[in-house]
Amino acid sequence: MNPETVVTVLCGLAILVGVAGTVIPVLPGSILIGLSLLAWAIWGGAGTTGWVVFGIGMLFVAAGMAASAVLTGRKLKQHSIPGRSVMVGLVFGVVGMFLIPVVGLFVGFAAGLLLSELHRTRVLGTAVTSSWAALKATGLGMIVEFGLACLAGSTWVIGVWVAAAS
């Protein structure tokens, strides 16, 4: 196997992990995809094709990260959910990840968010409503970033085909 093939395979695996990381928060996500596209452009032996793929892929990566942050932030602000509640949810999510295999991160995040909102609002119904809104906002951001990460990965796959054909 030549070095360009090794780089291409490793970048493909890293892009796959990056796409999964947009949905599974403990894995690196969009940033890993961007770094993989850059590595393939530099060392993948695709020449100009590699740099075109890097440019287009980075547009998708940047759009995904920005859209995720903007959509999530806008929804949280719209429902007056403070960043402290999200941080408590993240801490509980990390703890949950170690206590409950596979789903602990999500269960812990939801539980931490609910407890923080209950502490803040002192009314269970209001805490449930605001926590549900925060979970939906987070999910929406993840879906958008996942979709754009998939487009960046697809751009790379097309670039690999084009580079192999030329």
LUMKOL-158335 format. One line per field, with one value per residue: residue number from 1; x, y, z of N, C-alpha, C in turn. Coordinates in steps of 0.2 Angstrom, whole numbers, plus 5000, padded with zeros to 4 digits. Example, Ala and Ser with C-alpha at 12.3 -4.5 7.8 and 13.67 -1.06 7.14 Angstrom:
2
nr = c(1, 2)
n_u = c(5066, 5064)
n_v = c(4972, 4989)
n_w = c(5039, 5035)
ca_u = c(5062, 5068)
ca_v = c(4978, 4995)
ca_w = c(5039, 5036)
c_u = c(5066, 5064)
c_v = c(4984, 5000)
c_w = c(5039, 5039)
END
This chain:
166
nr = c(1, 2, 3, 4, 5, 6, 7, 8, 9, 10, 11, 12, 13, 14, 15, 16, 17, 18, 19, 20, 21, 22, 23, 24, 25, 26, 27, 28, 29, 30, 31, 32, 33, 34, 35, 36, 37, 38, 39, 40, 41, 42, 43, 44, 45, 46, 47, 48, 49, 50, 51, 52, 53, 54, 55, 56, 57, 58, 59, 60, 61, 62, 63, 64, 65, 66, 67, 68, 69, 70, 71, 72, 73, 74, 75, 76, 77, 78, 79, 80, 81, 82, 83, 84, 85, 86, 87, 88, 89, 90, 91, 92, 93, 94, 95, 96, 97, 98, 99, 100, 101, 102, 103, 104, 105, 106, 107, 108, 109, 110, 111, 112, 113, 114, 115, 116, 117, 118, 119, 120, 121, 122, 123, 124, 125, 126, 127, 128, 129, 130, 131, 132, 133, 134, 135, 136, 137, 138, 139, 140, 141, 142, 143, 144, 145, 146, 147, 148, 149, 150, 151, 152, 153, 154, 155, 156, 157, 158, 159, 160, 161, 162, 163, 164, 165, 166)
n_u = c(5004, 5003, 5009, 4999, 4987, 4986, 4984, 4972, 4963, 4965, 4960, 4947, 4942, 4943, 4935, 4923, 4922, 4921, 4908, 4900, 4903, 4896, 4884, 4886, 4891, 4904, 4913, 4925, 4919, 4914, 4926, 4936, 4932, 4935, 4949, 4953, 4950, 4958, 4971, 4970, 4970, 4983, 4991, 4986, 4988, 4980, 4981, 4975, 4961, 4960, 4962, 4951, 4940, 4943, 4940, 4926, 4921, 4924, 4916, 4904, 4906, 4909, 4897, 4888, 4893, 4891, 4877, 4872, 4876, 4869, 4855, 4853, 4856, 4847, 4835, 4836, 4838, 4825, 4817, 4821, 4831, 4844, 4862, 4868, 4860, 4861, 4875, 4875, 4867, 4876, 4887, 4880, 4877, 4890, 4893, 4883, 4886, 4896, 4890, 4879, 4879, 4880, 4867, 4868, 4874, 4864, 4853, 4858, 4861, 4848, 4842, 4850, 4848, 4834, 4834, 4841, 4833, 4822, 4827, 4829, 4816, 4807, 4795, 4788, 4781, 4784, 4798, 4799, 4793, 4803, 4814, 4811, 4810, 4824, 4830, 4824, 4829, 4843, 4844, 4839, 4850, 4860, 4855, 4855, 4869, 4874, 4868, 4875, 4888, 4888, 4886, 4899, 4907, 4902, 4906, 4920, 4920, 4916, 4927, 4937, 4934, 4935, 4948, 4954, 4950, 4957)
n_v = c(4994, 5011, 5027, 5037, 5030, 5025, 5037, 5041, 5031, 5032, 5045, 5043, 5035, 5043, 5054, 5047, 5044, 5057, 5061, 5053, 5059, 5070, 5067, 5059, 5065, 5062, 5059, 5066, 5079, 5089, 5096, 5087, 5081, 5092, 5093, 5081, 5082, 5092, 5086, 5076, 5083, 5089, 5077, 5067, 5065, 5070, 5081, 5096, 5093, 5088, 5100, 5107, 5099, 5100, 5114, 5115, 5105, 5111, 5122, 5116, 5110, 5121, 5128, 5119, 5118, 5132, 5134, 5124, 5130, 5142, 5139, 5131, 5140, 5151, 5145, 5141, 5154, 5159, 5152, 5156, 5149, 5147, 5147, 5140, 5130, 5121, 5118, 5111, 5100, 5095, 5091, 5081, 5072, 5068, 5061, 5052, 5044, 5036, 5029, 5023, 5012, 5015, 5023, 5032, 5045, 5053, 5051, 5056, 5069, 5074, 5072, 5080, 5093, 5094, 5094, 5106, 5115, 5114, 5118, 5131, 5136, 5132, 5126, 5111, 5109, 5119, 5118, 5105, 5109, 5119, 5111, 5101, 5109, 5114, 5101, 5098, 5109, 5106, 5094, 5098, 5106, 5096, 5088, 5096, 5099, 5086, 5082, 5091, 5088, 5075, 5079, 5085, 5073, 5066, 5074, 5072, 5058, 5059, 5066, 5057, 5048, 5055, 5059, 5046, 5042, 5051)
n_w = c(5000, 4996, 5003, 5000, 4999, 5012, 5020, 5014, 5018, 5032, 5034, 5030, 5040, 5051, 5047, 5047, 5061, 5065, 5060, 5067, 5079, 5079, 5084, 5095, 5109, 5116, 5107, 5095, 5084, 5071, 5070, 5069, 5057, 5048, 5051, 5045, 5032, 5028, 5031, 5021, 5010, 5010, 5011, 5004, 4991, 4981, 4974, 4966, 4967, 4980, 4987, 4983, 4987, 5001, 5003, 4999, 5008, 5021, 5020, 5023, 5035, 5043, 5042, 5048, 5061, 5065, 5062, 5071, 5084, 5083, 5081, 5092, 5103, 5100, 5102, 5116, 5122, 5118, 5126, 5138, 5145, 5156, 5154, 5164, 5168, 5157, 5158, 5170, 5166, 5157, 5165, 5173, 5163, 5159, 5171, 5171, 5160, 5164, 5174, 5168, 5155, 5137, 5136, 5146, 5145, 5139, 5147, 5159, 5155, 5153, 5165, 5174, 5168, 5170, 5184, 5187, 5181, 5189, 5201, 5199, 5194, 5203, 5201, 5196, 5184, 5175, 5175, 5169, 5156, 5151, 5152, 5142, 5131, 5130, 5128, 5115, 5108, 5108, 5102, 5089, 5085, 5084, 5074, 5063, 5062, 5061, 5048, 5039, 5042, 5036, 5023, 5021, 5022, 5012, 5001, 5002, 4999, 4985, 4981, 4983, 4973, 4961, 4962, 4961, 4948, 4940)
ca_u = c(5000, 5007, 5007, 4993, 4981, 4985, 4982, 4965, 4960, 4964, 4956, 4940, 4940, 4942, 4928, 4917, 4921, 4919, 4901, 4897, 4904, 4891, 4878, 4888, 4896, 4910, 4918, 4926, 4914, 4915, 4933, 4939, 4931, 4939, 4956, 4954, 4949, 4965, 4976, 4969, 4972, 4990, 4995, 4982, 4990, 4974, 4982, 4970, 4955, 4960, 4960, 4944, 4936, 4944, 4936, 4919, 4919, 4925, 4910, 4899, 4908, 4908, 4890, 4885, 4894, 4887, 4870, 4870, 4876, 4864, 4849, 4852, 4856, 4841, 4829, 4837, 4836, 4818, 4813, 4824, 4835, 4851, 4868, 4870, 4856, 4864, 4881, 4873, 4865, 4882, 4890, 4876, 4878, 4897, 4893, 4879, 4890, 4900, 4886, 4874, 4882, 4877, 4862, 4870, 4875, 4858, 4849, 4861, 4860, 4841, 4841, 4853, 4844, 4828, 4835, 4843, 4828, 4817, 4830, 4828, 4810, 4804, 4789, 4789, 4778, 4788, 4804, 4798, 4792, 4809, 4819, 4809, 4812, 4831, 4832, 4823, 4834, 4850, 4843, 4839, 4856, 4863, 4853, 4858, 4876, 4875, 4867, 4880, 4894, 4887, 4888, 4906, 4909, 4900, 4910, 4926, 4920, 4916, 4934, 4941, 4932, 4937, 4956, 4956, 4948, 4962)
ca_v = c(5000, 5017, 5032, 5041, 5026, 5024, 5043, 5041, 5026, 5035, 5051, 5041, 5033, 5049, 5057, 5043, 5045, 5064, 5061, 5050, 5063, 5076, 5065, 5056, 5071, 5061, 5058, 5073, 5079, 5093, 5098, 5081, 5081, 5097, 5091, 5075, 5085, 5096, 5080, 5072, 5088, 5089, 5071, 5062, 5064, 5071, 5088, 5101, 5090, 5088, 5107, 5109, 5095, 5103, 5120, 5113, 5101, 5115, 5126, 5112, 5109, 5128, 5129, 5114, 5121, 5138, 5133, 5121, 5135, 5148, 5137, 5129, 5146, 5155, 5142, 5142, 5161, 5160, 5149, 5159, 5144, 5150, 5142, 5136, 5123, 5117, 5115, 5106, 5094, 5092, 5087, 5075, 5068, 5064, 5056, 5046, 5040, 5031, 5025, 5019, 5011, 5017, 5029, 5036, 5052, 5056, 5051, 5061, 5076, 5076, 5073, 5086, 5099, 5095, 5096, 5113, 5120, 5113, 5122, 5138, 5139, 5129, 5123, 5105, 5109, 5124, 5114, 5100, 5112, 5122, 5106, 5098, 5114, 5113, 5095, 5099, 5113, 5103, 5089, 5101, 5108, 5090, 5085, 5100, 5098, 5079, 5083, 5095, 5083, 5070, 5082, 5086, 5067, 5064, 5078, 5069, 5052, 5061, 5068, 5051, 5045, 5059, 5058, 5039, 5042, 5055)
ca_w = c(5000, 4996, 5008, 4999, 5001, 5019, 5022, 5012, 5023, 5039, 5034, 5029, 5046, 5055, 5045, 5050, 5068, 5066, 5058, 5073, 5085, 5079, 5088, 5101, 5111, 5119, 5101, 5092, 5079, 5065, 5070, 5067, 5050, 5045, 5051, 5041, 5025, 5028, 5030, 5014, 5004, 5010, 5010, 5001, 4984, 4976, 4971, 4966, 4969, 4987, 4990, 4981, 4992, 5008, 5003, 5000, 5015, 5026, 5020, 5026, 5042, 5047, 5042, 5053, 5068, 5066, 5063, 5078, 5089, 5082, 5082, 5099, 5107, 5099, 5106, 5123, 5124, 5117, 5132, 5144, 5149, 5157, 5152, 5170, 5167, 5152, 5161, 5175, 5162, 5154, 5171, 5175, 5157, 5159, 5176, 5168, 5155, 5168, 5178, 5164, 5149, 5131, 5136, 5152, 5143, 5137, 5153, 5164, 5153, 5154, 5172, 5176, 5165, 5174, 5191, 5187, 5180, 5195, 5207, 5196, 5194, 5209, 5199, 5192, 5177, 5172, 5174, 5163, 5150, 5149, 5150, 5136, 5126, 5129, 5124, 5108, 5104, 5108, 5097, 5083, 5083, 5083, 5068, 5058, 5062, 5058, 5041, 5036, 5042, 5031, 5016, 5020, 5021, 5005, 4997, 5002, 4995, 4978, 4979, 4982, 4967, 4956, 4962, 4958, 4941, 4936)
c_u = c(5004, 5004, 5000, 4986, 4980, 4982, 4974, 4961, 4959, 4960, 4948, 4938, 4939, 4936, 4922, 4916, 4919, 4911, 4897, 4897, 4899, 4885, 4880, 4893, 4903, 4915, 4919, 4922, 4917, 4922, 4937, 4938, 4935, 4946, 4958, 4954, 4956, 4971, 4976, 4971, 4979, 4993, 4992, 4984, 4985, 4975, 4977, 4963, 4955, 4959, 4953, 4939, 4937, 4940, 4929, 4917, 4920, 4919, 4904, 4900, 4907, 4900, 4886, 4886, 4891, 4880, 4868, 4870, 4871, 4857, 4848, 4852, 4850, 4835, 4830, 4836, 4829, 4814, 4816, 4828, 4842, 4857, 4870, 4866, 4859, 4871, 4880, 4871, 4871, 4886, 4887, 4877, 4885, 4896, 4889, 4882, 4894, 4896, 4881, 4877, 4877, 4872, 4863, 4871, 4869, 4853, 4852, 4860, 4853, 4839, 4844, 4850, 4838, 4829, 4837, 4838, 4823, 4820, 4829, 4821, 4805, 4797, 4790, 4787, 4782, 4795, 4804, 4797, 4799, 4814, 4818, 4811, 4820, 4833, 4830, 4827, 4841, 4849, 4842, 4846, 4861, 4861, 4855, 4865, 4878, 4874, 4872, 4887, 4894, 4888, 4895, 4909, 4908, 4904, 4917, 4926, 4920, 4923, 4938, 4940, 4935, 4945, 4958, 4955, 4954, 4969)
c_v = c(5006, 5022, 5035, 5037, 5025, 5031, 5043, 5037, 5029, 5041, 5049, 5038, 5038, 5053, 5053, 5044, 5053, 5065, 5059, 5055, 5069, 5074, 5062, 5061, 5069, 5060, 5065, 5073, 5083, 5095, 5093, 5080, 5086, 5096, 5086, 5078, 5088, 5091, 5077, 5077, 5089, 5083, 5065, 5061, 5066, 5078, 5093, 5099, 5090, 5095, 5109, 5105, 5098, 5110, 5119, 5110, 5106, 5120, 5122, 5111, 5116, 5129, 5125, 5117, 5127, 5137, 5129, 5126, 5140, 5145, 5135, 5135, 5150, 5152, 5142, 5149, 5162, 5158, 5152, 5154, 5146, 5144, 5138, 5129, 5118, 5114, 5110, 5099, 5091, 5088, 5081, 5070, 5064, 5059, 5050, 5042, 5035, 5026, 5020, 5018, 5013, 5023, 5034, 5044, 5056, 5057, 5056, 5068, 5078, 5077, 5079, 5093, 5100, 5097, 5103, 5117, 5120, 5118, 5129, 5140, 5137, 5127, 5117, 5106, 5114, 5121, 5109, 5103, 5115, 5117, 5103, 5103, 5114, 5107, 5095, 5103, 5110, 5097, 5092, 5103, 5102, 5087, 5089, 5099, 5091, 5079, 5086, 5091, 5078, 5073, 5083, 5079, 5064, 5068, 5074, 5062, 5054, 5063, 5062, 5048, 5049, 5059, 5051, 5039, 5046, 5053)
c_w = c(5000, 5001, 5007, 5001, 5009, 5022, 5020, 5017, 5030, 5039, 5033, 5036, 5051, 5053, 5047, 5057, 5069, 5065, 5064, 5079, 5085, 5083, 5094, 5104, 5114, 5113, 5098, 5086, 5072, 5065, 5067, 5059, 5046, 5045, 5046, 5034, 5024, 5027, 5023, 5009, 5004, 5008, 5006, 4994, 4979, 4972, 4972, 4969, 4977, 4990, 4988, 4986, 4999, 5008, 5004, 5006, 5020, 5026, 5024, 5033, 5046, 5047, 5047, 5060, 5070, 5067, 5069, 5083, 5089, 5084, 5089, 5104, 5106, 5103, 5114, 5126, 5123, 5123, 5139, 5149, 5150, 5155, 5158, 5170, 5162, 5154, 5166, 5171, 5159, 5159, 5172, 5169, 5157, 5165, 5174, 5164, 5158, 5172, 5174, 5157, 5143, 5132, 5142, 5151, 5142, 5143, 5158, 5162, 5154, 5161, 5175, 5174, 5169, 5181, 5192, 5186, 5186, 5201, 5205, 5197, 5200, 5208, 5194, 5185, 5173, 5170, 5169, 5157, 5147, 5148, 5144, 5130, 5125, 5126, 5117, 5104, 5103, 5102, 5090, 5080, 5081, 5076, 5062, 5057, 5059, 5050, 5037, 5036, 5037, 5024, 5016, 5019, 5014, 5000, 4997, 4998, 4988, 4976, 4978, 4975, 4961, 4956, 4959, 4951, 4937, 4937)
END
